[in-house]
Amino acid sequence: SIEYNASAVVTVSFVASRAYIVKSITGRPTVAGTDGGAVTAAIKKAASATAITAGTALHSGTFNLKGTADTIQALTLSTTASDLLIPAGTAIGIDFTGTLTSATGVVTVSLAPA
């Protein structure tokens, strides 16, 4: 799980010690963002020496950080099978878009050994 708060920036929170496959991704805003513009996040993977911002999205669409507080958003996984493979040494993180203002919450990426 990856927690975020209003002062969060691009966040890396997991580095695989072995190969995994992504099984599901859910997000739950605990406080919805209040900025006038879109406030979203993409959950991405990135190889060593690659920034999360330049990584590969693990899902289609975006996680809406202005969504209803305490309501789970199930993200639709990428339909490209290779996108869901997490080789050893690969990081998983969140790439934020917009101004988070008061947004807080958590994203959970469920993995299984590959």
C-alpha positions as a LaTeX table, in Angstrom:
\begin{tabular}{lrrr}
\hline
Residue & $x$ (\AA) & $y$ (\AA) & $z$ (\AA) \\
\hline
Ser1 & 0.00 & 0.00 & 0.00 \\
Ile2 & 1.11 & 3.54 & $-0.79$ \\
Glu3 & $-0.19$ & 6.40 & 1.35 \\
Tyr4 & $-0.28$ & 9.94 & $-0.01$ \\
Asn5 & $-1.06$ & 13.34 & 1.48 \\
Ala6 & $-1.49$ & 16.91 & 0.27 \\
Ser7 & 2.27 & 17.53 & 0.18 \\
Ala8 & 3.06 & 14.32 & $-1.74$ \\
Val9 & 5.17 & 14.42 & $-4.86$ \\
Val10 & 6.01 & 11.61 & $-7.25$ \\
Thr11 & 6.42 & 8.68 & $-4.89$ \\
Val12 & 8.29 & 5.38 & $-5.17$ \\
Ser13 & 7.28 & 2.97 & $-2.45$ \\
Phe14 & 8.22 & $-0.52$ & $-3.61$ \\
Val15 & 11.20 & $-2.14$ & $-5.30$ \\
Ala16 & 10.75 & $-5.76$ & $-6.30$ \\
Ser17 & 13.24 & $-8.22$ & $-4.83$ \\
Arg18 & 11.95 & $-10.91$ & $-7.22$ \\
Ala19 & 9.59 & $-11.14$ & $-10.20$ \\
Tyr20 & 5.90 & $-10.37$ & $-9.58$ \\
Ile21 & 2.73 & $-9.87$ & $-11.56$ \\
Val22 & 0.15 & $-7.19$ & $-10.76$ \\
Lys23 & $-3.23$ & $-8.71$ & $-9.84$ \\
Ser24 & $-5.25$ & $-5.60$ & $-8.88$ \\
Ile25 & $-4.99$ & $-1.93$ & $-7.97$ \\
Thr26 & $-7.40$ & $-0.03$ & $-5.75$ \\
Gly27 & $-7.37$ & 3.54 & $-4.51$ \\
Arg28 & $-9.25$ & 5.07 & $-1.61$ \\
Pro29 & $-9.25$ & 8.83 & $-1.03$ \\
Thr30 & $-9.66$ & 9.55 & 2.68 \\
Val31 & $-9.98$ & 13.30 & 2.06 \\
Ala32 & $-10.94$ & 14.39 & $-1.45$ \\
Gly33 & $-8.79$ & 17.00 & $-3.15$ \\
Thr34 & $-10.40$ & 20.42 & $-3.52$ \\
Asp35 & $-8.30$ & 22.09 & $-6.24$ \\
Gly36 & $-10.29$ & 23.63 & $-9.10$ \\
Gly37 & $-8.49$ & 21.52 & $-11.70$ \\
Ala38 & $-8.14$ & 17.80 & $-12.21$ \\
Val39 & $-6.24$ & 15.98 & $-9.46$ \\
Thr40 & $-5.31$ & 12.47 & $-10.52$ \\
Ala41 & $-2.65$ & 9.82 & $-10.17$ \\
Ala42 & $-1.19$ & 7.08 & $-12.33$ \\
Ile43 & 0.34 & 4.00 & $-10.74$ \\
Lys44 & 3.49 & 3.15 & $-12.68$ \\
Lys45 & 6.42 & 0.77 & $-12.78$ \\
Ala46 & 9.95 & 1.81 & $-13.69$ \\
Ala47 & 13.19 & $-0.09$ & $-14.17$ \\
Ser48 & 16.32 & 0.90 & $-12.27$ \\
Ala49 & 17.68 & 4.29 & $-13.47$ \\
Thr50 & 14.23 & 5.28 & $-14.83$ \\
Ala51 & 12.07 & 7.89 & $-13.11$ \\
Ile52 & 8.52 & 6.86 & $-12.17$ \\
Thr53 & 7.25 & 9.77 & $-14.30$ \\
Ala54 & 8.82 & 8.08 & $-17.34$ \\
Gly55 & 7.61 & 4.63 & $-16.30$ \\
Thr56 & 4.82 & 2.42 & $-17.62$ \\
Ala57 & 1.28 & 2.80 & $-16.28$ \\
Leu58 & $-0.06$ & $-0.40$ & $-14.74$ \\
His59 & $-3.68$ & 0.56 & $-15.49$ \\
Ser60 & $-5.82$ & 2.44 & $-17.97$ \\
Gly61 & $-7.45$ & 5.69 & $-16.97$ \\
Thr62 & $-6.47$ & 7.51 & $-13.80$ \\
Phe63 & $-7.11$ & 7.43 & $-10.07$ \\
Asn64 & $-9.31$ & 10.43 & $-9.19$ \\
Leu65 & $-7.93$ & 12.03 & $-6.04$ \\
Lys66 & $-11.05$ & 14.22 & $-5.88$ \\
Gly67 & $-13.25$ & 11.13 & $-5.69$ \\
Thr68 & $-15.71$ & 10.55 & $-2.86$ \\
Ala69 & $-13.92$ & 10.18 & 0.48 \\
Asp70 & $-13.66$ & 6.62 & 1.80 \\
Thr71 & $-14.98$ & 5.15 & $-1.46$ \\
Ile72 & $-12.79$ & 2.55 & $-3.16$ \\
Gln73 & $-11.90$ & 3.03 & $-6.81$ \\
Ala74 & $-10.91$ & $-0.22$ & $-8.54$ \\
Leu75 & $-8.52$ & 0.68 & $-11.35$ \\
Thr76 & $-8.73$ & $-1.24$ & $-14.63$ \\
Leu77 & $-5.46$ & $-3.08$ & $-15.22$ \\
Ser78 & $-3.57$ & $-2.60$ & $-18.46$ \\
Thr79 & $-4.60$ & $-5.06$ & $-21.15$ \\
Thr80 & $-0.95$ & $-5.38$ & $-22.22$ \\
Ala81 & 0.32 & $-8.43$ & $-20.31$ \\
Ser82 & 3.95 & $-7.23$ & $-20.23$ \\
Asp83 & 2.87 & $-4.01$ & $-18.47$ \\
Leu84 & 1.78 & $-6.11$ & $-15.48$ \\
Leu85 & 5.07 & $-7.99$ & $-15.12$ \\
Ile86 & 7.31 & $-6.55$ & $-12.39$ \\
Pro87 & 10.86 & $-7.91$ & $-12.80$ \\
Ala88 & 13.28 & $-7.92$ & $-9.87$ \\
Gly89 & 14.72 & $-4.44$ & $-9.34$ \\
Thr90 & 11.67 & $-2.67$ & $-10.76$ \\
Ala91 & 10.03 & 0.10 & $-8.71$ \\
Ile92 & 6.32 & 0.84 & $-8.31$ \\
Gly93 & 5.15 & 4.33 & $-7.49$ \\
Ile94 & 2.59 & 7.09 & $-8.00$ \\
Asp95 & 2.82 & 9.88 & $-10.59$ \\
Phe96 & 0.54 & 12.74 & $-9.49$ \\
Thr97 & $-1.11$ & 15.30 & $-11.79$ \\
Gly98 & $-2.61$ & 18.56 & $-10.55$ \\
Thr99 & $-2.44$ & 20.23 & $-7.15$ \\
Leu100 & $-3.29$ & 17.86 & $-4.31$ \\
Thr101 & $-4.39$ & 20.65 & $-1.86$ \\
Ser102 & $-6.15$ & 18.66 & 0.89 \\
Ala103 & $-6.08$ & 15.24 & $-0.83$ \\
Thr104 & $-5.08$ & 12.24 & 1.28 \\
Gly105 & $-5.58$ & 8.53 & 0.80 \\
Val106 & $-4.05$ & 5.19 & $-0.05$ \\
Val107 & $-3.41$ & 3.07 & $-3.12$ \\
Thr108 & $-3.01$ & $-0.70$ & $-2.84$ \\
Val109 & $-1.24$ & $-2.72$ & $-5.52$ \\
Ser110 & $-1.80$ & $-6.46$ & $-5.10$ \\
Leu111 & 1.03 & $-8.63$ & $-6.42$ \\
Ala112 & 1.57 & $-12.34$ & $-6.91$ \\
Pro113 & 4.88 & $-14.13$ & $-7.50$ \\
Ala114 & 5.52 & $-14.56$ & $-11.23$ \\
\hline
\end{tabular}
